[in-house]
Amino acid sequence: MPEKLNLETILVNGIPIEIESEPVVSPLVLSTTFERGSDGNFVAGGDIYSRASNPNRRQLEKKLAAIEHARQALAFSSGQAATYAVFQALPAGSHVIIPDDIYYGTRSALKLLGTNTSITYSEINMSDIEGVNSSILPETRLIWVESPSNPKLKITDINAILKLAQKHENVIVACDNTWATSYFTQPLDLGCDLVMHSTTKYFGGHSDILGGALMWKEEKNEVFFARIKDYQITGGCVPSPFDCWLLNRSLATFHLRMPRHAENAMKLAEYLEKHPKISQVYYPGLKSNDGHEVAKNQMQNGFGGMLSILIEGDEENCKAVAARLKVFKNATSLGGVESLVDHRRTYEGKDSVLPENLLRVSVGIENLQDLIADFKQALG
């Protein structure tokens, strides 16, 4: 830059930042565009435009890949954006198998695609391995797994699903690992081809970030993964530099938060299972849970921080219990340090297939006795 410039030029172009010492905390790079080299070409390995790449996003994607023992990771603007990119990348005419108990947004994404494309899907009880096997068609290209599932916490035997998929050359197995997180389950290590996270949830952990991620390990599906990356960049479904910076910050305490979530959830589930006004508790850590034995072998370090309950009575009574809770906030979403309850049927609307008396519970890291006391007073 020339030595002598007029004020207007100085105000617009600023003074180049000088950092003589390495900052302890990674700097936030908000710039949307990056300067070419002196020869007019883009800098090799550098950034061009933030929709394609950004220093904060690159740092985040490397960390996400390390967390899931992946070869590569892609960060998205939301979990839905990540999920949708997978479905969009499938060849025309593909058939997808999904669990019968699944995050409603995933089902909605497939429904929407089905109205505009030739993608079809089947909803199957993933505990019925023979049922899954008989549902695999010549055009099946993807088996989508949730374990634990949202919101009934059904446990899928991932190894059993992988054995089925290995009999079919073109079938990919993807796992939504949002609820288990990589702290409790490592789907890529088990053999899954692809892992999805809503990083809004436990990775973010503070209910102040929207984000999603996809991770993979093997090279055999490289063409498919390249298509996903094309949808990420071309569709512009990337997180902002600030969201990437926040998520990098939040991941610093991920390994400290998750044990507390699981410990609190286990103790609360045991309390609620014995309560006369609770007819059922869905939590894989309970011996009474149908998937407990599979979960014991498949999960490590605990069973996660999510549970769902059926409250005696009708929808009105269920919602009244939620309204009486004081420590638990009556709000949707999950995975934050604060405890939440969510009447999912209300949120999902008229197409919901859930029981009217089901409450989904995201157990936070507060004092356990305060959480138990809150349910005790709310249930009466």
Residue pairs with C-beta under 8 A, 6 or more apart in sequence:
1 13
1 16
5 13
19 27
25 249
26 56
26 59
26 245
26 248
28 56
28 241
28 242
28 245
29 54
29 55
29 56
29 241
30 241
30 242
31 50
32 49
32 50
32 51
33 48
33 49
33 50
34 43
34 46
34 47
34 48
34 49
36 42
36 43
37 43
42 48
47 53
47 54
47 55
50 57
50 238
50 241
51 233
51 236
51 238
52 233
54 238
54 241
54 244
55 241
56 241
56 242
56 244
56 245
56 248
57 75
57 238
57 239
57 241
57 244
59 244
59 248
60 75
60 239
60 244
60 247
60 248
61 72
61 73
61 74
61 75
61 213
62 73
63 248
63 251
64 70
64 73
64 75
64 197
64 199
64 203
64 213
64 215
65 71
65 72
65 73
65 215
67 182
67 203
67 251
67 254
68 177
68 182
68 186
68 187
68 188
68 195
68 215
69 186
69 188
69 189
69 217
70 188
70 195
70 215
70 216
70 217
71 216
71 217
71 218
71 219
72 215
72 216
72 225
73 213
73 214
73 215
74 82
74 213
74 214
74 215
74 228
74 229
74 232
75 199
75 211
75 212
75 213
75 238
75 239
75 244
75 247
76 82
76 85
76 211
76 212
76 213
76 214
76 232
76 237
76 238
76 239
77 210
77 211
77 212
77 237
77 238
77 239
77 240
77 243
78 198
78 200
78 210
78 211
78 212
78 237
79 105
79 178
79 196
79 197
79 198
79 199
79 200
79 201
79 211
79 212
80 105
80 109
80 198
80 212
81 212
81 232
81 235
81 237
82 196
82 197
82 198
82 212
82 213
82 214
82 237
83 105
83 106
83 109
83 176
83 196
83 212
84 109
84 113
84 237
85 214
85 228
85 231
85 232
85 235
85 237
86 142
86 174
86 194
86 196
86 214
86 228
87 96
87 109
87 110
87 113
87 119
87 142
88 113
88 231
88 235
89 224
89 227
89 228
89 230
89 231
90 96
90 119
90 141
90 142
91 141
92 117
92 118
92 119
93 118
93 119
93 139
94 118
94 119
94 120
94 139
94 140
94 141
94 142
95 119
95 120
95 121
95 122
95 137
95 139
95 140
95 141
96 110
96 119
96 120
96 121
96 122
96 140
96 141
96 142
96 143
96 144
97 121
97 122
97 124
97 132
97 135
97 136
97 140
97 142
97 143
97 144
98 106
98 107
98 110
98 121
98 122
98 123
98 124
98 144
99 123
99 124
99 125
99 126
99 144
99 145
99 146
99 149
99 154
99 156
100 123
100 124
100 125
100 126
101 146
101 149
101 150
101 151
101 152
101 154
102 123
102 144
102 146
102 149
102 150
103 146
103 150
103 176
103 178
104 344
104 348
104 351
104 352
106 144
106 146
106 176
107 123
110 119
110 121
113 119
114 120
114 121
120 139
122 135
124 131
124 132
124 135
125 131
126 132
126 145
126 147
126 149
126 154
126 156
126 157
126 161
127 154
127 155
127 156
127 157
127 290
127 291
129 157
129 160
129 161
129 164
132 143
132 161
132 164
133 164
136 143
136 164
136 168
136 171
140 168
140 170
140 171
141 170
141 171
141 172
142 171
142 172
142 173
142 174
143 161
143 164
143 165
143 171
143 172
143 173
143 174
144 174
144 175
144 176
145 156
145 158
145 161
145 173
145 174
145 175
145 176
145 187
145 192
146 154
146 156
146 175
146 176
146 179
147 154
147 155
147 156
147 158
147 175
147 179
147 180
147 185
147 298
148 154
148 155
148 179
148 180
148 284
148 291
148 295
148 303
148 304
148 306
149 155
149 156
149 179
150 178
150 179
150 306
150 360
151 282
151 306
151 308
151 344
151 354
151 358
151 360
152 282
152 308
153 179
153 282
153 283
153 284
153 289
153 291
153 306
153 307
153 308
154 290
154 291
155 284
155 289
155 290
155 291
155 292
155 294
155 295
155 298
156 291
156 294
157 294
157 298
158 173
158 175
158 185
158 187
158 190
158 191
158 192
158 298
159 190
159 191
159 298
161 173
162 173
162 190
162 191
162 192
165 171
165 172
165 173
172 193
172 194
172 221
172 224
173 191
173 192
173 193
173 194
174 192
174 193
174 194
174 195
174 196
175 185
175 187
175 192
175 194
175 195
175 196
176 196
176 197
177 185
177 187
177 195
177 196
177 197
178 196
178 197
178 198
178 201
178 202
178 335
179 201
179 304
179 306
179 334
180 299
180 304
181 197
181 202
181 203
181 254
181 258
181 304
182 195
183 202
183 254
183 255
183 258
183 259
183 301
183 302
184 258
184 262
184 299
184 300
184 301
184 302
184 303
184 304
185 298
185 299
185 300
187 195
188 195
188 215
188 216
188 217
190 298
193 216
193 217
193 218
193 220
193 221
194 214
194 215
194 216
194 221
194 225
195 214
195 215
195 216
196 212
196 213
196 214
197 203
197 212
197 213
197 215
198 211
198 212
199 209
199 211
199 212
199 213
199 247
200 209
200 210
200 211
200 212
200 333
200 335
201 333
201 334
201 335
201 336
202 254
202 257
202 258
202 261
202 305
202 335
203 211
203 213
203 247
203 250
203 251
203 254
203 335
204 211
204 246
204 247
204 250
204 335
204 336
205 250
205 253
205 254
205 257
205 335
205 336
205 337
206 250
206 336
206 337
207 333
207 335
207 336
207 338
208 246
209 243
209 246
209 247
209 250
210 239
210 243
211 239
211 243
211 244
211 247
214 228
216 225
231 237
232 238
239 247
257 337
257 365
258 301
258 302
258 305
259 301
259 302
260 365
261 304
261 305
261 363
261 364
261 365
262 285
262 301
262 302
262 303
262 304
262 305
263 302
263 368
264 305
264 363
264 364
264 365
264 366
264 368
264 371
265 283
265 285
265 303
265 304
265 305
265 306
265 307
265 361
265 363
266 283
266 285
266 302
266 303
267 368
267 372
268 307
268 361
268 363
268 368
268 371
268 372
268 375
269 281
269 283
269 285
269 286
269 307
270 286
271 372
271 375
272 278
272 281
272 307
272 309
272 375
273 281
273 286
273 288
275 375
275 379
276 312
277 311
277 312
277 379
277 380
278 309
278 310
278 311
278 312
278 379
279 310
279 311
279 312
279 357
280 309
280 310
281 288
281 307
281 308
281 309
281 310
282 289
282 307
282 308
282 309
283 289
283 303
283 306
283 307
283 308
284 291
284 292
284 295
284 299
284 303
284 304
285 292
285 295
285 302
285 303
286 292
289 295
295 303
305 335
305 362
305 363
305 364
306 334
306 360
306 361
306 362
306 363
307 361
307 363
308 358
308 359
308 360
308 361
309 358
309 359
309 361
310 355
310 357
310 358
311 317
311 318
311 321
311 357
311 359
311 379
312 357
313 357
314 356
314 357
315 343
315 345
315 356
315 357
317 357
318 343
318 356
318 357
318 358
318 359
319 343
319 346
321 359
321 378
321 379
322 328
322 330
322 341
322 343
322 359
322 378
323 330
324 377
324 378
324 380
325 341
325 374
325 375
325 378
326 374
326 377
326 378
327 339
327 366
327 370
327 371
327 374
328 339
328 340
328 341
328 361
328 371
328 374
328 375
328 378
329 338
329 339
329 340
329 341
330 340
330 341
330 342
330 343
331 340
331 342
332 340
332 342
332 347
333 340
333 342
333 362
334 340
334 342
334 360
334 362
335 362
336 362
336 364
337 364
337 365
338 364
338 366
339 361
339 362
339 363
339 364
339 366
339 371
340 361
340 362
340 364
341 359
341 360
341 361
341 362
342 359
342 360
342 361
342 362
343 358
343 359
343 360
344 352
344 354
344 358
344 359
344 360
345 352
345 354
345 355
345 356
345 358
348 354
363 371
364 371
